[in-house]
Amino acid sequence: MIRMIVSDLDMTLTGKNGEMSVLTAEIIRRSQQMGISWVIATGRGFETVKPVLKKADIDLDMILLNGAEYRSCNGEKQYYEALPQDICEELITFFTKRNIDLEINTSEGNYATAPRLLDDSSDLIPFQEYRKGTAYILKIFAFSKDYENIQQAKEKLKGRTDIHVTSSAPWNVEITSPAADKFQMVKRIIDENAISSEEVMVFGDGVNDVCLFREFCHSRAVANAVPQIINMAEKVVADCEENGVAREVAEMFSISL
């Protein structure tokens, strides 16, 4: 029996417009009323997740920044895993020397060298205002339109054990503490709530969901997922534009559409 659903956000629960459909939000609410717990597991930070959930009028617990932070549905911080300051300074130098833009997600705000490529940047603070040592860093997000440059940088970081390296698209690299990934945070949550791994179902579409698909047997890839996720999934569901997650959940719990 499934007791908890863990889902990626972008291009899984949301469509290309970055919004959650009315149908998806309704199915989530109705399954919650049946006692199913929901957790979003995303690379995004709280500042950009909150507006999406508010517009959809749903309350969900949130694993943020690829597992570096966990917040309850009311936005309260529950757990976090920060990067060591010396490693952060090394990585900032590593990327800036390669002319790769950065977003630094910290306990005191999000600092960036340039606007985000895809979503709203209203929460970003100019990078020059960042003062090292004044806040703990949860994630370093490196991005560039030069795909080859990004891939070369990612290759140079490959094999390091003092950081966790992943990406959500070919144009970015996402770095967190080695103790922070989506699976490790989900494991912490289910252990504290006496939920077994067999009672969890995961949905996703990107490389940063691999750790979830590797560890949980009940996995669902949306049809627009990357090949690696599709190959790992127990089942492939409809595209995010076709409300694949909502339709699968409705079928599982006999919820009428």
DRENDREN-178168 format. One line per 10 residues: number of its first residue (from 1); their letters; for each residue x, y, z of C-alpha. Coordinates in Angstrom, 1 decimal. Layout:
NUM) A) X,Y,Z ~ ...
***
This chain:
1) MIRMIVSDLD) 0.0,0.0,0.0 ~ 1.3,3.4,-0.9 ~ 1.4,5.9,2.0 ~ 3.7,8.6,0.6 ~ 4.2,10.1,-2.9 ~ 7.4,12.0,-3.6 ~ 7.5,14.0,-6.8 ~ 9.8,16.2,-8.7 ~ 8.3,19.6,-9.6 ~ 9.4,21.0,-12.9
11) MTLTGKNGEM) 8.2,19.1,-16.0 ~ 6.8,16.4,-13.7 ~ 4.0,18.1,-11.6 ~ 4.2,21.2,-13.7 ~ 4.1,21.7,-17.5 ~ 6.2,23.8,-19.8 ~ 4.6,27.0,-18.5 ~ 5.9,26.3,-15.0 ~ 2.5,26.0,-13.5 ~ 0.5,23.1,-12.0
21) SVLTAEIIRR) -2.7,22.2,-13.8 ~ -6.1,22.5,-12.1 ~ -6.5,18.7,-12.5 ~ -3.1,17.9,-10.9 ~ -3.8,20.2,-7.9 ~ -7.3,18.6,-7.4 ~ -6.0,15.1,-7.5 ~ -3.3,15.9,-5.0 ~ -5.9,17.4,-2.6 ~ -8.2,14.5,-3.0
31) SQQMGISWVI) -5.5,11.9,-2.4 ~ -4.4,13.9,0.7 ~ -7.9,13.6,2.0 ~ -7.5,9.9,1.7 ~ -4.5,10.0,3.9 ~ -1.7,10.0,1.3 ~ 1.3,12.2,2.3 ~ 2.9,14.2,-0.5 ~ 6.4,15.6,-0.6 ~ 7.9,17.7,-3.4
41) ATGRGFETVK) 11.6,16.9,-4.1 ~ 13.1,19.6,-6.3 ~ 16.3,21.4,-7.1 ~ 14.5,24.7,-6.6 ~ 14.7,26.8,-3.5 ~ 11.7,27.8,-1.3 ~ 11.4,31.3,-2.8 ~ 10.5,29.9,-6.3 ~ 8.5,26.9,-5.1 ~ 6.2,28.8,-2.8
51) PVLKKADIDL) 4.5,30.8,-5.6 ~ 3.8,27.7,-7.7 ~ 2.1,25.9,-4.7 ~ 0.2,29.1,-3.7 ~ -1.2,29.6,-7.2 ~ -2.3,25.9,-7.3 ~ -3.8,26.3,-3.8 ~ -2.1,23.2,-2.3 ~ 0.0,22.6,0.8 ~ 3.0,20.2,0.4
61) DMILLNGAEY) 6.1,19.4,2.4 ~ 9.2,20.3,0.4 ~ 12.6,18.8,-0.1 ~ 14.5,21.7,-1.7 ~ 17.8,22.3,-3.4 ~ 18.2,18.7,-4.3 ~ 18.0,17.5,-0.7 ~ 20.0,20.2,1.0 ~ 16.9,21.5,2.8 ~ 13.6,20.2,4.1
71) RSCNGEKQYY) 10.6,22.5,4.9 ~ 7.2,21.6,6.2 ~ 4.1,22.8,4.2 ~ 4.0,26.0,6.1 ~ 7.5,26.9,5.1 ~ 9.2,26.2,8.4 ~ 12.8,24.8,8.0 ~ 13.1,21.3,9.5 ~ 16.5,20.0,8.4 ~ 19.4,21.2,6.2
81) EALPQDICEE) 22.8,20.0,5.0 ~ 25.3,22.8,4.3 ~ 28.5,22.8,2.2 ~ 31.8,23.6,4.0 ~ 32.9,27.2,3.5 ~ 36.4,26.3,2.1 ~ 34.9,24.0,-0.5 ~ 32.4,26.7,-1.5 ~ 35.2,29.3,-2.1 ~ 37.2,26.7,-4.1
91) LITFFTKRNI) 34.1,26.0,-6.3 ~ 33.2,29.6,-6.8 ~ 36.7,30.3,-8.1 ~ 36.6,27.1,-10.2 ~ 33.4,28.2,-12.0 ~ 34.2,32.0,-12.3 ~ 37.5,31.2,-14.0 ~ 35.6,29.3,-16.6 ~ 33.2,32.2,-17.2 ~ 30.3,30.1,-15.9
101) DLEINTSEGN) 27.5,31.9,-14.1 ~ 26.6,31.1,-10.5 ~ 23.6,31.1,-8.1 ~ 24.6,30.5,-4.5 ~ 21.6,29.4,-2.3 ~ 22.4,30.4,1.3 ~ 20.6,30.7,4.6 ~ 20.4,34.5,4.0 ~ 19.2,34.6,0.5 ~ 20.1,33.7,-3.1
111) YATAPRLLDD) 23.1,35.4,-4.7 ~ 23.7,35.2,-8.5 ~ 26.1,36.5,-11.1 ~ 23.3,36.6,-13.7 ~ 19.5,36.2,-14.0 ~ 18.3,32.6,-14.2 ~ 18.0,31.1,-17.7 ~ 14.4,29.8,-17.3 ~ 12.5,31.2,-14.3 ~ 11.8,34.3,-12.4
121) SSDLIPFQEY) 14.8,36.0,-10.8 ~ 13.0,38.4,-8.5 ~ 14.4,36.7,-5.4 ~ 18.1,37.0,-6.5 ~ 20.6,39.3,-4.8 ~ 23.6,40.6,-6.9 ~ 26.6,38.3,-6.4 ~ 28.9,41.2,-5.5 ~ 26.8,41.7,-2.3 ~ 27.7,38.1,-1.1
131) RKGTAYILKI) 30.0,38.2,1.9 ~ 31.7,34.9,2.6 ~ 31.3,33.5,6.1 ~ 28.1,35.4,7.0 ~ 25.7,32.5,5.9 ~ 25.8,28.8,5.4 ~ 25.6,27.7,1.7 ~ 23.2,25.0,0.8 ~ 23.7,24.7,-2.9 ~ 25.9,26.0,-5.7
141) FAFSKDYENI) 24.1,26.2,-9.0 ~ 26.3,26.8,-12.0 ~ 24.8,27.5,-15.4 ~ 25.7,28.6,-18.9 ~ 24.3,28.6,-22.5 ~ 27.7,27.1,-23.5 ~ 26.8,23.5,-23.0 ~ 30.3,22.2,-23.8 ~ 31.8,24.4,-21.1 ~ 29.3,23.2,-18.6
151) QQAKEKLKGR) 29.9,19.5,-19.5 ~ 33.7,20.0,-19.3 ~ 33.4,21.5,-15.8 ~ 31.1,18.7,-14.7 ~ 33.6,16.2,-16.0 ~ 36.4,17.8,-14.0 ~ 34.3,17.5,-10.8 ~ 33.5,13.8,-11.5 ~ 34.6,11.4,-8.8 ~ 34.9,13.9,-5.9
161) TDIHVTSSAP) 33.6,12.5,-2.7 ~ 33.5,15.8,-0.8 ~ 30.6,17.1,-2.8 ~ 27.5,15.8,-4.5 ~ 27.3,16.7,-8.2 ~ 24.2,16.4,-10.3 ~ 22.2,18.4,-12.9 ~ 18.6,19.0,-13.9 ~ 19.5,20.1,-17.5 ~ 22.4,20.1,-20.0
171) WNVEITSPAA) 23.1,23.7,-19.2 ~ 23.7,23.4,-15.5 ~ 25.6,21.8,-12.7 ~ 24.2,21.5,-9.2 ~ 26.4,21.0,-6.2 ~ 25.4,20.1,-2.6 ~ 26.9,18.5,0.4 ~ 27.7,14.7,-0.1 ~ 25.1,14.2,2.7 ~ 22.5,16.0,0.7
181) DKFQMVKRII) 20.5,14.4,-2.1 ~ 16.8,13.8,-2.7 ~ 17.0,10.1,-1.5 ~ 18.9,10.8,1.7 ~ 16.3,13.4,2.8 ~ 13.4,11.2,1.9 ~ 15.0,8.4,3.9 ~ 15.2,10.6,6.9 ~ 11.6,11.6,6.6 ~ 10.2,8.1,6.2
191) DENAISSEEV) 12.3,6.7,9.0 ~ 11.0,9.3,11.4 ~ 7.4,8.6,10.3 ~ 7.7,4.8,10.3 ~ 7.0,4.5,6.6 ~ 8.8,1.7,4.7 ~ 10.4,2.2,1.3 ~ 7.8,-0.1,-0.2 ~ 5.1,2.3,0.9 ~ 6.7,5.2,-1.1
201) MVFGDGVNDV) 6.1,6.0,-4.8 ~ 8.4,8.4,-6.6 ~ 7.8,10.5,-9.8 ~ 10.4,12.3,-11.8 ~ 11.9,13.3,-15.1 ~ 15.5,14.3,-14.7 ~ 19.0,13.2,-13.7 ~ 18.7,14.7,-10.2 ~ 15.9,12.1,-9.6 ~ 18.2,9.1,-10.3
211) CLFREFCHSR) 18.9,8.6,-6.6 ~ 15.2,8.2,-5.9 ~ 14.6,5.8,-8.8 ~ 17.6,3.7,-7.7 ~ 16.4,3.3,-4.2 ~ 12.6,3.0,-4.4 ~ 11.0,0.1,-6.3 ~ 7.7,2.0,-7.0 ~ 8.9,4.6,-9.5 ~ 7.1,6.5,-12.2
221) AVANAVPQII) 8.8,8.4,-15.1 ~ 6.7,10.9,-17.0 ~ 7.0,10.3,-20.7 ~ 9.0,13.5,-21.2 ~ 11.8,12.2,-18.8 ~ 15.4,11.7,-19.8 ~ 16.2,8.2,-21.2 ~ 18.1,7.3,-18.0 ~ 15.0,7.8,-15.8 ~ 12.7,6.1,-18.3
231) NMAEKVVADC) 15.0,3.1,-18.3 ~ 15.0,2.9,-14.5 ~ 11.3,3.4,-13.9 ~ 9.0,0.7,-12.9 ~ 6.4,2.3,-15.1 ~ 6.3,5.2,-17.6 ~ 3.2,7.5,-17.4 ~ 1.8,10.2,-19.6 ~ 3.7,13.4,-20.4 ~ 3.7,16.3,-17.9
241) EENGVAREVA) 1.6,18.2,-20.4 ~ -1.0,15.5,-20.3 ~ -1.1,15.4,-16.5 ~ 0.7,12.1,-16.3 ~ 1.2,12.2,-12.5 ~ -2.4,13.1,-11.7 ~ -3.8,10.5,-14.0 ~ -1.6,7.8,-12.5 ~ -2.5,8.8,-8.9 ~ -6.2,8.9,-9.8
251) EMFSISL) -6.0,5.4,-11.2 ~ -4.1,4.0,-8.2 ~ -6.6,5.4,-5.7 ~ -9.8,5.1,-7.8 ~ -10.3,8.9,-7.9 ~ -12.7,10.0,-10.6 ~ -11.3,12.6,-13.0
***
